[in-house]
Amino acid sequence: MTTEQAGTGQAPVAETLAMMTAVSLEASTLSARELMIARIAALAAVEAPSASYALNVGAATEAGVTLADAQGTLVAVAPLIGTPRVVAACLGLAEGIGLVIEAAASGTGGG
C-alpha cells in the first residue's frame, strides 16, 4: 500500500501502519526486499505478536521476500537473539500468514 492508497478511514490503525511502512520504504536506502527482511529480523528480535507479522506479510510478498528468505533470516539472527525468540518468531510468522489467509478468505482484506 502506498501513502496515496492509505487513508480511506475503514481501518485507521492498519492504514496508519501501512503508511508508516510506505514512508519507511521511501526513506530507506535499502531495497524494498532488504527492508522487509530487516523487518522480519526486527520482529523476531522483539518477540512480536502474530498480528505484527500479518501486517508485514503483504509488503514482504510484494517486495519479493519468500518463505525461504524468512527462514534464512531467522537462521541468521538465531545466534544473536536466541532459540526462544526464533521459535516464537516461527510461530508468529506462521500464525500471521494464517491471519492474512483467513482475512482474505472472509473478504475482510489483510496483508
C-alpha positions in Angstrom: 0.0 0.0 0.0 1.4 3.4 -0.9 0.7 6.6 1.0 -1.8 7.5 -1.7 -3.7 4.2 -1.3 -4.0 4.5 2.5 -6.3 6.8 4.4 -9.7 5.5 3.4 -10.8 5.5 7.0 -12.1 2.0 7.1 -9.3 0.6 9.2 -7.4 3.5 10.7 -4.8 1.6 12.7 -3.9 -0.7 9.8 -3.9 2.2 7.4 -1.6 4.2 9.7 0.8 1.3 10.0 0.7 0.8 6.2 1.5 4.5 5.7 4.4 4.1 8.1 5.7 1.2 6.1 5.3 3.1 2.9 7.2 6.1 4.3 9.9 3.8 5.6 10.3 2.2 2.2 10.5 5.6 0.5 13.1 6.9 3.0 15.3 3.9 3.3 18.4 3.4 1.2 17.7 -0.4 1.3 15.7 -2.0 -1.4 12.1 -2.9 -0.5 13.2 -6.6 -0.3 16.1 -5.8 2.0 14.0 -3.6 4.2 11.3 -6.2 4.6 14.0 -8.8 5.5 15.3 -6.4 8.1 11.8 -6.0 9.5 11.4 -9.8 9.8 14.7 -9.8 11.8 13.4 -6.9 14.0 10.1 -8.6 14.6 11.8 -11.7 15.7 14.2 -9.7 18.0 11.3 -8.0 19.8 9.1 -11.2 20.0 6.4 -9.5 18.0 2.9 -11.0 18.1 1.5 -12.8 15.1 -0.6 -9.7 14.1 2.6 -7.8 13.6 3.8 -10.4 11.1 0.4 -10.3 9.4 0.7 -6.6 8.9 4.0 -7.1 7.1 3.2 -10.2 5.0 1.7 -8.2 2.1 4.5 -5.8 1.8 7.1 -8.5 2.2 5.5 -10.6 -0.5 5.2 -7.6 -2.8 8.9 -6.9 -2.2 9.8 -10.5 -3.3 10.5 -11.9 0.1 10.0 -15.7 0.1 9.4 -18.1 2.9 12.9 -19.3 2.3 14.1 -15.8 2.8 12.2 -15.5 6.1 13.6 -18.8 7.3 17.1 -17.8 6.3 16.7 -14.5 8.2 15.7 -16.4 11.3 18.7 -18.7 11.0 20.9 -15.7 10.6 19.7 -13.9 13.7 19.3 -17.0 15.9 22.8 -16.7 17.4 22.1 -13.1 18.4 18.5 -13.3 19.7 18.4 -16.9 21.0 16.4 -20.0 20.5 13.2 -19.0 22.3 12.8 -15.8 20.2 13.4 -17.7 17.0 10.9 -20.4 17.9 8.4 -17.6 18.9 9.1 -15.9 15.6 8.4 -19.1 13.6 5.1 -19.4 15.4 4.3 -15.7 15.0 5.1 -15.8 11.3 3.0 -18.9 10.7 0.1 -17.5 12.7 0.5 -14.2 10.9 0.3 -15.8 7.5 -2.7 -17.7 8.7 -4.4 -14.5 9.8 -3.8 -13.0 6.3 -5.2 -16.1 4.6 -8.3 -16.1 6.9 -8.9 -12.4 6.3 -8.6 -12.9 2.5 -11.0 -15.9 2.6 -13.6 -14.0 4.7 -13.3 -10.9 2.4 -12.0 -8.6 5.2 -8.7 -7.9 3.5 -5.4 -8.4 5.0 -1.7 -8.3 4.2 
